[in-house]
Amino acid sequence: MADYWPSTPEEGRLSSFQYDANTSIKSTCLALILGGSDTTAGTLTWAISLLLNNRPMLKKAQEELDLQVGKDRQVVDSDVKNLVYLQAIIKETLRLYPAGPLLGPREAMEDCHVAGYHVPAGTRLIVNVWKIQRDPRVWTNPSAFLPERFLTSHADVDVRGQQFELIPFGSGRRSCPGVSFALQVLHLTLARLLHSFDLATPMDQPVDLTESSGLTIPKATPLEAVLIPRLPSKLYGY
């Protein structure tokens, strides 16, 4: 990154505040890590937790993987397009537990009316994504984990902000710039995990889905899972 960063203070000034190049590079890297690592890990944690509490759906995802990939190789990126049920699982997880339940503040550039409310120019708004994605007027049984809804009634709904009933990454020019990379990581990681291992919980107890406070809806308690290999040992590197 240092090779591409402006080499002089004048070229590198991003605002009225002056920072040296090293500080700017470090802060940018930290923003990338905070914006992409914790949110992705949190979404995967919720996906696994939901599947452990809904074993038939976990089994269905593994059956799809066995059909589309087989058991003689690992999942690769090109397989994801064929894993429609797994994609539905990720969508439903992002609907129930969006990485950012509240979108960053937005400011109205001019007077406008939204759903009968007058919004004066300069008003700062915070979008409640969590509430939108659990609206019972849009989603049947909104608090239930039902990936099948994205194969039937909401099959045409995407997570990239084109339909406002599902906006886990925001929408428009201020939406998350890492959405494509995040989806790639989520799909491939979950696919490899479900394909390579049978999952269970200690003592076969249900997972506690209690939420904790935070910017990314973390679980109140750490996820504990038992992983049992389900593929030939040669695919694990031993």
Number of C-alpha atoms within 10 A of each C-alpha: 8 10 6 6 13 12 12 10 12 9 9 15 15 11 7 6 6 13 14 12 17 11 11 17 15 12 12 13 13 12 12 12 12 12 15 17 12 14 20 17 15 17 22 20 18 22 22 21 21 23 21 21 18 14 13 11 20 19 16 13 23 21 16 17 24 14 12 14 18 14 16 11 13 16 21 12 12 9 15 18 10 14 18 13 20 25 22 21 26 20 24 24 25 24 26 23 23 24 26 21 24 17 21 14 10 13 13 13 12 11 11 12 10 7 5 7 8 10 17 14 12 12 13 13 13 11 15 13 24 22 14 19 24 20 14 12 9 12 16 13 12 15 13 12 19 20 20 15 17 19 15 9 11 14 11 9 18 16 21 19 18 13 12 16 19 24 26 29 23 23 17 10 7 11 16 17 11 13 17 11 10 16 17 13 16 18 20 17 16 19 23 14 17 22 24 23 15 17 19 19 16 10 7 10 10 14 20 14 15 10 12 12 9 10 12 18 20 22 18 12 12 10 14 12 16 12 14 11 14 13 17 13 9 9 12 10 6 6
